[in-house]
Amino acid sequence: MRKPIFTLILLVPLLAFSQKKGKAKEVESDTTVQIPFVNDAIIYSEVVQVDSTSATDLYQRAKRFFVDAYKSANDVIQMDDEKNGEVTGKGNFKVFFDRGALISGVSTSVKHTISIYVKDGRYKYEIKDLSVNYYESGSRIGTSYISGHEVNSPLEGFAKSKMKMHKRYIEAVDAEIRATINLLKAAMLKKPETKKSDW
């Protein structure tokens, strides 16, 4: 019966937030993570040097990363521009949102855009446009019923909230993003296997 009231309490902090431009925000909790804010948006980005590697090779490795990291690279990849050295995709990953003892937790889908730009000897990645998506089940208050609905909220609202449950959630999301970045970095160092023609 209290679920709609608690849902409103959870959503209010997502609507009001402020952040200095261009600086990483520290989310305080039992473990501290750095959430990279750029102009009030969360953007994970880095330029990585890969010596003695052509843009063509890095482009092929970027394509291979999408194939290995996502279930269907064809569905994920939105832009594939070998000439200008860019591969961009839209993906998602699952993170459980533990909302405490009074409200049941939910499995969320964190949607994001990932872009890889390549040049001779280096590449740049960007992970941005992060949003949290989940289904809020319906509930009853007295004789009234509030129907279930989809929730789609920018991740920035969770990152700027002071509520502990949001901090824990942000830590879990950050861990998933950093795991994706580690997979990408490993893929961009991996040389293609030489194929034998005598099959």
N, C-alpha and C positions, 0 to 999 in steps of 0.2 A: 504494500500500500504506500510505502514511503518512497518507492523507487523514482517517481517523477520529480519529487521535491529534491531528492539527492542528485538526480540527473541535472536539474537546473543549477544546483550548487556547483556541480562539476564544470558546467559549461560557462558560467559567468566569468571565471578567470581567463578563459580563452578569448573573450571579447575585448578585454581591456589589458593592453600591454604596451610597453615602450622600451626602446633599446637604442644605444648609441650606434651610429653608422660605422660600418667597416671594421668592427672589432669583434673578436670571439667572446662569447658570453660563457662564463663559468656557471655550471649548474651545480649547486651545493647539495650534497647528500652524503651517505656513508662513504661512497667513492665519488671522486670529482671527475667530471668529464668536461672537455672543452667543446662547446657547440659553436661552429664557425658561422657567425652572422656577417653578411655583407649587405649594406644598405637595407637593413631590417629583414633580410631573407636568409634562411639557412642555405649555405652553399659550401659543400665540401669540394675543394679544388687544389690542385698541385701540378707543377711542371716537373716532370721526371726526366733526368738525363739517361740515355741509353747509348753509350758510345759505340761508334763504328756500326751503326744500324741505320739502314735507309728508311725513308718515309714509307716506301712501298712495303718493306718488311714489317714495319710497325703497324701499318694499316691492316695487313693480313692477320697479324696477331690480335689486333683489336676485334676484327670480325670473329676470329676463333674464340675470343673471350665471351662474346655474346652467345655463341653456340654452346659453349661449355657451362656458362653461368645461369642461363635461362632455359626453361623447358622448350620454348619455341622461339628461336632467334628471328624467324620470319615474322612472327606476331609482335615481337618486341621492337625490332629495328624500324625506326621512323624515317631516318635519313641515312643514306649510304652514298657518300660522295668521295670516291677514290681520288679524283682529280684535285680537290681541295683538302684532302686528308681529314675527313670528318665522318664519324659514325655516331649516330645518336639513337637511343632507344628509350622506351617507356616500359618500366617493369614494376614489380611489387614483391614484397616479402611479408611474411606473417610474424606478428609479435603479439603476445598475450598481454592484455591490459588488466592488471590486478587492481581493482578499485576498492579493496579493503573488505572488512568483515560485513558491513551493512549492505553493500551492493555487489551483486555477482559480477565477476570478471568477464571480459569478452575477448574473443580472438579478433585482432584487427589486421587489416591489410594496409601496409604503408606503400603508397604509390610514389614513384619518383621518376625523374628524367636523368639519364646518364649519357654524357657526351664525351667522346674521346677525339682529340685533335692531334694529328701527327705531323712532324717535320723530321728532316734528317737529324738523327742523333737525340731526339727528344719527343715527348708527347705530353699533353695536358689532359687531365680528366676533370669533369665537373659533375657533381651529383646534386640536383636541386629540384625545385617544385615538389617538395615532399608534402604529402597529405595523408591523414589518418582516416580510414574508412572502416565502419563496422555497422552492424544492425542492432538497434536498441529495441528490445522486445517490449510489447505493450504491457500496461499495468492498470490496476483498478484502484481508485480512491473513492471509498464509499460506494455510491451508485454510479459514479462516473467511470468511464473507461478511456484511457489514452492509448491510441493504437500505436503499434510498433512503427519504426521509421528508420531510414538510413541516416547515418551520421557521416559527414564528410567535412573534416576540419583541417586547416593548415597546421603543419607540425610546429610552426613558430608559436602558436598559442600554448601548446603543451610545454615548450622549452622555456617560455617566459613566466609560466605559472609558478607560484611558491608552494603549491600543494605537494606533499611528499609522494602521493601516488603518481602524480605527473612526472616528478623527478625520476622515480624508479622506471617509469615507462620510457622516458627520454634516454636513460642509460641503456636500456635494452635495445632501443632503436639505434642508438649510436654504435653499440657493439655490432649489430647486424651490418650497418653501413661500413664500418671499418673492416669487417670480415670480407665484404664485397671488394673494398679497395685492395686488400691484401691479395685476393684472388686475381684482380686485374693486374697488379704489379708483377705477380708470378707469371701470368700469361704473357705480359709484354716483354719478359726476359727469355721466354721459351723459344728456342730456335725450332723451325719446322723440321719434321723428320724427313730424311731423304727417302724418297719412294723408289722401290725397286721396280724395274720395268719387265722383269722376267717372271711375272705371275702367270 
